[in-house]
C-alpha cells in the first residue's frame, strides 16, 4: 500500500511529494504518516547485516522506502547513496558509537557531517529530495526556515547552489555563538539569505508559521519549509535510531535500549518515538532540556505552558533555547488517539495560555505506552559533565550533548533507567568554545575544514519581528 500523510489537525491524506514541498499543512497542523509500518525481528536481523556489509546508506534506503512510496526505488536508492556517502560523513558507518567507560552509556557520533551538527544527517538527504521533486515538477521553492543555531547552517550547506531552491533563514539576533553565526553568515551564494530577527527562536518560528498561514501568499511565492516542521526531516532522523541500536545490541538479541536526547523543538526525540512505533526495541526515551524546561514540565506534570520571549533564557546550550516545541504536536496527536479535532483544540488553547492533560488516562499511561521521561540541566551541570567526560574518558562533548549525558547518568544512578543508554551527540565542541574552555581549560580542536571561518566576512539582513515586513522582503528578495 502506498504511504499517505495527514495533518495532525485534519483527515485528508496526501502523497509524500506534496508534503515535502508544502511543509506546514494548510490547516496549521503538521504532517504525519497515516500509519506506522511494522518492522519485524527478521527485518531487524536483515538490516543488521546490511548495515555491517554495505553501510548506513543502504540501511537508510530500507527505512525510508517504508515512508517514501511515490518515488521510483532506483531514484530513492541513488539519493540515499549520494546523501550518506563516506566522503560527506567521513566513514561508511556515518553514525559510529563510543562507549563512555562503564557508565552504561554509548555516545552516538551524529556530528561528522559538513557543518558538524546532527542536522546534517537529515539535511543532506532533504536537499536532494527537494532537487528531485522540483525538477520532476519543473517548479521552484522558497524555503523559509528558522534556526536556533544548527539547522540554518546545515540547511544552507545542503541547499546552496541549487537552481530551483531559494533559502531565507531567520535567526534570533544575538542568540547564537560566534562560530554558529559565522557558519551561516559567511555564505554569499545568491540563493541564500540570512535574516536576523529581533527576538528569540520562538519568534522566528512564529514568523515562519504566520507566513505559511497565508495560503494565497504561500502559493504565490512557493513557500516551503526545512525545519522539522517538514516531515521529511523527521523521517530521515528515524534512520539513525535504527543504525545506533543495531550497533549496540548483539546479533540475535532484541534487547531494549534507552535513548538520551537533548531537545528544544522535540524533533530529534520524536524520531526515536517513531522508530519505537515501528517496532524498534526502545525502553525509555530520556528527554533532556536546559533552563528552558517547558518540555520537562509537560512530561512531569501534564501541563504544556509555552513561554514568551521574555521568559526564554539565553543559555550555554543555545540550540535548546526554545519555549514552543512545534513537534510536540505530533506526539500529542498520537497520545490522544490520533484525534485531529482534539489536537487542534489543545494547541489552539496553548497559543493563548496552556493545556492540562494531567487528569487524563492517556497522559497517566504515557510512560508505560511511550516511555518518555524528562530531566533538565543547569549551566553548572553541563560544565561539570563536559569536564567529567574529558577527565574520565578523554571524550570531549558539547554543552547540548552534555545535557543528555547528564540526564542519562542521573537516571542510571538512581535506577530509574536500567538499560544501556544511547546518548545522542548533537554537535562538535568547536561550536561552543567558551563553554568548553570553562569546563576543561582549553579550546576545542578546530576541524581543518573550519580553519579561518571566524575571519571570513559576513552578510546578514536585519529585520524587525513583524510578519508583514518579512512578507514584503520575501516578495522581492530573490528577483534578479
FITI-173273 format. One record per residue: y, x, z of N, C-alpha, C in turn. Coordinates in steps of 0.2 Angstrom, whole numbers, plus 2048, in hexadecimal, padded with zeros to 3 digits. Example, Ala and Ser with C-alpha at 12.3 -4.5 7.8 and 13.67 -1.06 7.14 Angstrom:
2
7E48428277EA83E8277F0842827
7F58408237FB844824800840827
***
This chain:
480
7FA804800800800800806804800
80B8037FC8118077FC815806802
81880B80581C80B80B823808809
82580380E82B80080D82F801814
83680081383A80181983E7FB81B
8407FA8218447F58238497F7828
84E7F38298537F582E8517F2835
8547F683A8527F48418567ED842
85A7EB83E85E7E583F85C7E0839
8577E18358567DC83084E7DC82E
84D7D88298467D78288447D9820
8497D981C8487DB8158457E2815
8417E381083E7EA80F8407ED809
8417F48098437F780383F7FE802
83F8017FC83B8077FB83F80D7FE
83B8137FE83E81980184481B7FD
84381B7F684981E7F284F81A7F4
84F8147F58558107F78588127FE
85381380385681480985881B80A
85582080685882780585F827804
8618237FE8688247FC86D81F800
86A81A80386E81580787081880D
86B81B81186D81E81786D81881D
87381681E87381182387280A820
86F80582386D7FF8208747FB820
8747F681B87A7F281A87C7EE821
8777EC8248787E882A8797EC830
87A7F283087C7F78358767FA839
8707F883786A7FA83A868801837
86280483986080A837859808834
85780B82E85180A82B84B80D82F
84680A82F84080C83283A80B82D
83480E82D82E80C82982C80582C
82A8018278287FA8288227FA82D
81E80082D818800831817808832
813809837811810838809811835
80981583080281782E7FE81A834
7F781A8347F381D8397F0823836
7F082883A7ED82F8397E783083D
7E183083A7DB83183E7D9838840
7D48388457D283F8477D0843841
7CC84083D7CA8448377CF846833
7D58428327DB84582E7DE84B832
7DF84A8387E285083C7DE85683B
7D785683B7D385B83A7D485E833
7D585A82E7D685C8277DD860827
7E285D82A7E986082A7E986682E
7E58678337E486E8367E2873831
7DD87282D7DB8778287E0878823
7E38738217E987381C7EE87881E
7F18768257F687A8277F4882828
7EE88382A7EB88A82B7EB88D824
7E888A81F7E688D8197EC88D814
7F08888147F588780F7FC887811
7FD88681880488681B80788081C
80D88081F81187A82181387681B
81587981581687480F81186F80E
80B87280E80586D80C804868811
80586A81880586481D80B85F81C
81186281A81685D819815858814
81285B80F81185680980C85080C
80785280F80284D812805848816
80984A81B80D84682081284181C
81684481881B84181481883C80F
81383D80C81083880780E83280A
80D83281180C82B814812827814
81882A81481E82681482282680D
82182A80982482B80381F8297FD
81F8237FB81A8207F781D81E7F0
82381E7EF82681D7E98298237E5
8258287E682782E7E28208317E0
81F8347DA8198377D881783C7DC
81083C7DE80E8417E380F8487E0
80F84A7DA8118507D88188537D9
81C84E7D982384F7DA8248517E2
82184C7E682284D7ED81F8547EF
8198567EC81685C7EE81A8627EC
81D8617E68228677E48288677E9
82B8627EB8318627EF82F8657F6
82A8637F98288667FF82686D7FF
8238707F98228777F882887B7F7
82D8787F483487B7F383787B7FA
8378767FE83B87580483887A809
83287B80A82F87E80F82B88580D
82F88880882C88E80682D89480B
82989980B82A89E8108308A280F
8338A28098398A580883F8A280B
83E89B80D844898810843898817
83D89881A83C89882183889E824
8378A38208358A982382D8AA823
82A8A58238228A582381F89F821
81989F81F81689981C815894822
81489682881389282E81988E82F
81F89082E82688D82E82888C836
82388983A82488784181F88A845
82089184681B89484A81C893852
81889485681889385D817899861
81B89A86781A89F86C81889C873
81389F87681289C87D8178A0882
81A89C88681E89E88B81B8A0891
8178A68918138A889780E8A3899
80D8A289F80889D8A280B8978A4
8118958A28158908A48128898A1
80D88989C80B88389980F881894
81488589281988388D818887886
81888488181888887A81F886877
82288C87582888B87182788B86A
82A88586782988486082F88685C
82E88B85883488F85583688A84F
83B88684F83D88284A843884847
84688A84884C88C84684C892841
84789383D84789983984A897832
84D89283185089082B856893829
85A891824860895821865895826
86688F82A86C88F82F86A890836
86489283886189383E86188D843
86088884085F88184485987D842
85787984685187584585387083F
85986F83E85B86A83985986C832
85887283185687582B850872828
84B87182D84586E82B845867828
84A86382984B85D82684F85E820
85586282185A86281C858865815
85386A81685186E81084D86980B
84986480F84685F80B84B85A808
84F85880D85485280B858854805
85A85A80585E85C7FF85A85B7F8
85485D7F885085C7F284E8557F1
84D8517F684C84A7F58528477F2
8588487F485E8467F185F8477EA
85E84E7E885E8507E285984D7DD
85384C7DF84E8487DB8508417DA
85283E7DF8538367DE85A8357DA
85F8397DC8658387D886483A7D0
86083F7CF85F8417C885B83B7C5
8568397C88528337C585682D7C4
85B82C7C885F8267C78668277C3
86782E7C186D8307BE87382D7C1
87482F7C887A82D7CC87B8337D0
8808317D58838367D98848337E0
8858387E58858357EC88B8397F0
88E8367F48938397F9890839800
88D83E80288A83E80989083F80E
89083A81289583A81889183B81E
89284182188E84282789384482D
89084483389384783988E84C83D
89185184088D85684389085884A
88C85984E88E85C85588D863855
88B86684F88A86D84F88687084A
87F86D84987A87084587986C83F
87986683F87886283987C864833
88286583588786682F88586C82B
88487282F88387882B87C877827
87787482B87187382787186F821
87586A82287686581C87A869816
87F86C81888386F81387F87580F
87B87881387787E81087287B80B
87087580D86A87280986D86E803
87486C8038778687FE87C86C7FA
87E8727FC8838757F88818777F1
8868767EC8848777E58808727E1
87F86C7E587B8677E18808637DD
87F8627D788485F7D38858577D4
8808547D788084D7D888284B7DF
8838507E388484E7EA88B8517ED
88F84D7F08958507F389484F7FB
8978537FF89585380689C85380A
89D84E80E8A384E8128A084E819
8A185381D89E8548248A3854829
8A384F82E8A884E8338A5852839
8AA85683C8A885A8428AD858847
8AB85884E8B08578538B485D855
8BB85D8548BF8638548BF86685B
8BD86D85B8BD8708618B7870865
8B286C8628AC86B8668A586F864
8A687385F8A187885D8A287F85F
89D88385F89E88A8618A188D85B
8A489385C8A78978568A2898850
89C89A85289789B84D895895849
89488F84D893889849898887844
89F8888478A48868428A488B83C
8A389183D8A389683889E894833
89889283589289183089488B82B
89888682E89A88182A8A1882826
8A68858298AC8858268AD88B821
8A988F8218A989581C8A7893815
8A388D8158A188A80E8A688880A
8A788A8048AD8888008AA8857F9
8A48837F98A18807F38A58797F2
8A78787EB8AB8727EA8A886B7EC
8A186B7ED89E8657EF89E8647F6
8A18697FA8A08688028A7868805
8A88638098AE86380D8AD862814
8B08668198B08658208B6862823
8B585D8278BB85A82A8BA85A831
8BF85C8348C085C83C8C385683E
8C08528428C384C8458C584D84C
8CA84A84E8CD84A8558C9846859
8C384885C8BF8448608B8848862
8B38448648AD8478658A8845860
8A284786089D84685B89C83E85A
89C83B86089B83385F8A183085B
8A783385B8AC8308578AB832850
8A883784E8A68398478A1834845
89C83384989682F847899828846
89D82684B8A081F84A8A481E843
8A78238418AB82383B8A6822835
8A182683589B82683089981F830
89781C83589481583589A810833
8A08118358A580C8328A680D82B
8A68128288A68138218A081081D
89A81182089480E81D89480681E
8988048238997FD82489D7F9820
8A17FC81B8A57F98168A07F9810
89D7F480E8987F480989B7F5802
8A17F28018A47F37FB8A67FB7FA
8A97FD7FF8AB8047FF8A58097FE
8A080880289A80C80189780C7FA
8978067F78948067F08998097EB
89F8087EC8A480B7E78A48137E7
8A38167ED8A381D7EE89D8207EF
89781C7EE89081F7EF88F8237F5
89181F7FB890823801889823804
88782980688082980988082D80F
87B82E81287B831819876837819
87783C81D87384281E871843825
87583F82A87384083186C83C832
86A83C838863839839864832839
86A82F83786A82883586582782F
86582C82B86082C82585982D827
85582882584E82882784A82E825
84C83181F84983781C84983D821
84F83D82484F84382984A84282F
84983C83184483A83683D83C834
83B83A82E83583B82B83384282A
83884682883784D82783585182E
83984E83383885183A83184F83D
82E84A83B82784883D82284D83C
82385183681E85683481D85B839
82385E83C82186384181F861847
81F85B84981B85984F81485A84E
81185884880A859846809861845
80D86584280C86C84180C870848
81086E84C81087285380A870857
80886985780286785B7FC86A858
7FB86B8517F586E84E7F5875850
7FA8788527FA87F8537F888185B
7F987C85F7F887C8667F187A868
7EF8748657E88718677E3875863
7DD8778677D887A8637D487585E
7D18788597CE8748547C8870858
7C786A8567C28668587C486285E
7CA8638617CD8608677D285B865
7D38568697D98518687DD85186E
7DE8568717E28578787E9854877
7EB85087B7F284E87B7F685387E
7FC85487A80185987C80885687D
80C85888281285588281785A87E
81D85687D82285A87982985987D
82C85F87E83385F88183886087C
83D85B87B84185B87684985A878
84D85F87785485E879857859874
85B85587685E85087186484D874
86884B86F86E84787086F84186C
86C84186686C83B861866838861
86183A86485A83786585683885E
85883C85A85483D85484E841854
84E84785784984B85784384985B
84584686183F84386583D83D862
84183985E83E83385B839835856
83983B85383483D84E82D83E851
82E84085882784185C82583A85D
82983685F82782F86082382C85A
82682D85482382B84E81C82E84D
81C83584E81583884D810835852
81283385880E83085D80B82A85B
81082685880E81F85580982084F
80982584C8058278467FE829849
7FD82B84F7F782D8527F6834854
7FC8388547FC83E8577FB83E85E
7F68428617F58418697FB84486D
7FF84086E80584287280583F879
80684387E80684088580D83E887
81184288981884188B81D843886
82284088582884288182E844886
82F84A88783484C88C83B84D889
83F84888B84584788884A84B88C
84D85088985285588D85985488B
85E85289086585188E869856892
86F85789187385B895878856899
87E85889B88285489F88484E89C
88384D89588484689287D843892
87C84089887583E899874836898
87783389387682C89186F82A890
86B82F88D86482D88B86082E891
86183389585E83389C85F82D8A0
86582B8A08668258A486281F8A2
86281E89B85E81989885781989A
85481E89984D81F89A84B81F8A1
8508208A684E8208AD8508198B0
8558168AD8578108B08568098AC
85580A8A58558058A185C80289E
8618068A186880489F86B809899
86D80689487080A88E87780988E
87B80E89088280D89188681388D
88781288788B817883891819887
89481F88689A82188989F822884
8A58228868AB8238818AC82B880
8B182C87C8B383387B8B5837881
8B98338858BB83788B8B6838890
8B08358908AB8368958A583A892
8A683D88C8A18418888A484888A
8A084C88E8A28538908A085888A
8A585D88A8A386388689F86888A
89986988889586D88C893874888
88E87888B88C87E88888687C883
88487688387F87487E88386F879
88787187588C86C87288886786D
88386986A87F86586587D85F869
87C85F86F87A859873880855876
88685787588B85387888D84D874
88884887588884287288783C877
88A83787788A83187B88882B878
88782B87188482586E87F827869
87982686C873829868870824863
87282585C87182085786981F857
86582485785E82385685A81F85B
85E81E86185B81A866859813864
85D81185F85C80A85C85580A859
85380F85684C80F85384780E858
84881285E84381186384380A866
84980886884980186B8467FC866
8477FD8608447F885B83C7F885C
8397FD85D8327FD85F8317FA866
8357FC86A8347FA8718347F3872
8387EF86E8397E886F8357E486A
82F7E886782B7E486382D7E485C
8327E885A8347E88538387E2851
83C7DF85683F7D98558467DB853
8487DA84D84F7DC84A8557D884D
8547D184F8597CE85285B7D0859
8557D285D8567D48638597DB863
8577DF85F85A7E685E8617E685C
8637E185786A7E185586E7DE85B
86C7DA85F8707D78658717DC86A
86C7E086C86C7E58718717EA86F
8717ED8698767F286787D7F0865
87E7E98648847E68638877E686A
8837E486F8857E48768877EB878
8847F08778857F787988C7F9876
88E7F68708947F986D89A7F7872
8997F287689F7F087A89D7F1882
8987F48838967F688A88F7F988B
88A7F588C8847F788E87E7F288D
8787F488D8737EF88D86E7F2892
86A7ED8968667EE89B85F7EC89A
85A7F08998537EE89884F7EF89E
8527F18A484E7F38AA84A7ED8AC
84B7E78AB8477E28AE8427DF8A9
8417E28A383D7E089E8367E489E
8317E089D82A7E389C82A7E9897
82D7E889182D7ED88C82F7F488F
8357F38938377FA8958337FC89B
8317F889F82D7FA8A58267FE8A3
8247FC89D81E7FF89A81F804895
82580689482780B88F824812891
82381489782081B89881981A896
81681589880E81489780D81488F
81181088B81080F884813815880
81981788281C81C87D81C823880
81C82388781C82A88A82382E88B
82882B88A82F82E88A83182F892
83283589483583689A83B83B89A
84083A89D84683D89C8498428A2
84C8478A084F84B8A585584E8A2
85A8508A78608538A586185A8A7
86685E8A58678658A786E8668A8
87086B8AC87786D8AD8788738A9
87E8768A988087C8A687C8828AA
87C8818B08798868B48718868B3
86E8808B28678808B18658838AA
86A8828A586888589F86988D89F
86E88F8A286F8968A386989A8A6
8678968AC8628998B085B8998AC
85A8948A78548948A385489989E
85A89A89B85A89F8968598A6899
85C8A789F85B8AE8A28538AF8A4
8508A98A78498AA8A98458AB8A3
8468A789D8428A88978428AF895
8488B28958498B98938468BE898
8478BD89E8448C18A383D8C18A4
83A8BC8A38328BB8A482E8BC89E
8318BA89882D8B98928318BD88C
8378C088D83A8C388883B8BF882
83C8B888383E8B387E8458B187F
8498B187A8508AF87B8518A9878
8538A487B85489D87985B89B87A
85D89687686489387686588E87B
86B88C87D86C887882869880881
86887E87B86587787A85D87887B
85A87D87885387E87985287F881
85788288485688388C85687D88F
85A87888D85A87189085386E890
84F86F88A84886C88A84387088E
84487788E83F87B89284187A899
84787989B8488778A28458718A5
84586B8A18428658A283B8668A2
83886989E83186A89D82E86E8A4
8318738A582F8778AB8308738B2
83586F8B283686B8B88308668B9
82F8638B382A85D8B38228608B4
8218668B181B8698B281A86C8BA
81F86E8BD81F8708C381E86B8C8
8218658C782085F8CC81985B8CA
81685D8C58108598C38118538BF
8178518BE81984B8BA81684C8B3
8158528B08128538AA80C8588AB
8078578A880185B8AA7FE85E8A4
80085D89E7FE85F897802865895
7FF86989080386E88D80986B88A
80F86F88A81586C887817870881
81986D87C81C87087682486F877
82787587882F874879832876872
83687186F83987286983F87786A
83F87D86684588186584987D860
85087D86285487985D85987E859
85A88485C85F88885885E88F85B
86089485785F89B85986589D85E
8648A186286A8A38678708A5864
8708A885E8768AB85B87C8A585B
87A89F85B87F89A85A883899860
88089C86688389A86D8848A0871
8888A586E8888AC87188B8AC878
8908A88798938A888088E8A6885
88B8A188488689F8898808A488A
87E8A78848798AC88587B8B2889
8818B48878848BA88B8848B8892
8868B28948878B189B8808B189E
87B8AF89B8748AF89E8718B589E
8718B989986D8C08998718C6898
8788C589887C8CB89887D8CF892
87A8CC88C87B8CF88687C8CA880
87F8CC87A87F8C78758798C6871
8778C086F8718BF86B8718C3865
86B8C586286B8C885C86E8C4856
8718C78518738C384B86F8C4845
86B8BF8438678C083D86B8C3837
8688C783386C8CB82E8708C6829
86D8C08288708BC8238778B9826
8788BA82D87E8B78308838BD831
8828C382F8878C883088E8C782D
8938C883189A8C782F89C8C082E
8988BB8308998B482F8A08B2833
8A18B48398A78B283D8AD8B583A
8AD8BA8358B38BD8328B48B982B
8B08B58298B18B28238B78AD823
8BB8AC81E8C08A781E8BD8A081F
8C189B8218BE8958238C388F820
8BF88A81E8C388481B8C187E81E
8C687A8218C48748248CA86F824
8C98698238CE8648228CF860829
8D585F82C8D685C8328D8854830
8D48508338D68498328D6845839
8DA84083A8DA83C8408D3838841
8D28358478CC8318488CE82A846
8CE82983F8D082383C8CC822836
8C981C8358C581B8308C8819829
8CE81682A8D28158238D481C820
8D78208258D98278228D382B81F
8CD82A8228C782D81F8C582A819
8C58248188C38208128C882280C
8CF82380E8D38248098D282C806
8D183080B8CF8378098C9837805
8C48348078BD8348038BE8327FC
8C382D7FB8C38297F58C682E7EF
8C98347F18CC8387EC8CA83F7ED
8C68417F38C58487F58C184C7EF
8BC8497EC8B884D7E88BA84C7E0
8BF8497DF8C18487D88C484E7D5
8C284F7CF8C58557CC8CB8547C9
***
